[in-house]
Amino acid sequence: MGEPTDTTFTAMRDASRDDYQVIGRHNLTFFQGLPDRILAHLKLLTGDTGGYAVDRLTHSLQTATRAQRDGQDEEYVVCALLHDIGDTLASTNHSDLAATILEPFVSEQNHWIVKHHGIFQGYYFFHHFDMDRDMRDRFRDHEWFRDCAAFCEKYDQNSFDPEYETLPLEAFEPAVRKVFAVPKKSIYVDAGAAANDTRV
């Protein structure tokens, strides 16, 4: 007989180590499909413009294109690509959702930039809604303040141009697959083995 393909317990307290070996194999297979799910979810940004001159996917692609052409590394470019992926399900806190998706796979600095870009981006428009455009100043003393401000200035706030030669999603697929191949940190991955382990 081969290895079982599913477990039969109905409550986690009744499971055995062997059961969780089965589940672990399922999780590994499921985890390996993460890049495909990321790419599919990005495609959901197609069509809706939010009132801007380009749709949400084009804005994301354009942000990543500008970052890539400016010489940023693959991880940074993938963060630029995903920075607004939360728009569909987290319309009131999209930066937090994007940051949560990226956190296990990117540096603390890149994670911080994505998590806070919504507040920093507000510098360009909050005043039009009678909000404080300088809300970002609460982070003025943070070591990555300038990095987040630069991300918004150089790549985000100016990426609504329908005439810009924006790269297609397929151009970023290899980088997405590379960044999401192995988590750098996760409660499910031993810190010492994270670089060589794809458990989730």
Stockholm file with secondary structure:
# STOCKHOLM 1.0

chainA/1-200         MGEPTDTTFTAMRDASRDDYQVIGRHNLTFFQGLPDRILAHLKLLTGDTGGYAVDRLTHSLQTATRAQRDGQDEEYVVCALLHDIGDTLASTNHSDLAATILEPFVSEQNHWIVKHHGIFQGYYFFHHFDMDRDMRDRFRDHEWFRDCAAFCEKYDQNSFDPEYETLPLEAFEPAVRKVFAVPKKSIYVDAGAAANDTRV
#=GR chainA/1-200 SS CCCCSSCCCSSGGGCCHHHHHHHHHHHHHHHHTHHHHHHHHHHTTSSCCTTSSSCHHHHHHHHHHHHHHTTCCHHHHHHHHHTTGGGTTCTTSHHHHHHHHHGGGSCHHHHHHHHHHHHHHGGGTGGGGTSCTTGGGGGTTSTTHHHHHHHIIIIITTCCCTTSCCCCGGGGHHHHHHHTSSCSCBTTBCGGGGGGCCCC
#=GC SS_cons         CCCCSSCCCSSGGGCCHHHHHHHHHHHHHHHHTHHHHHHHHHHTTSSCCTTSSSCHHHHHHHHHHHHHHTTCCHHHHHHHHHTTGGGTTCTTSHHHHHHHHHGGGSCHHHHHHHHHHHHHHGGGTGGGGTSCTTGGGGGTTSTTHHHHHHHIIIIITTCCCTTSCCCCGGGGHHHHHHHTSSCSCBTTBCGGGGGGCCCC
//
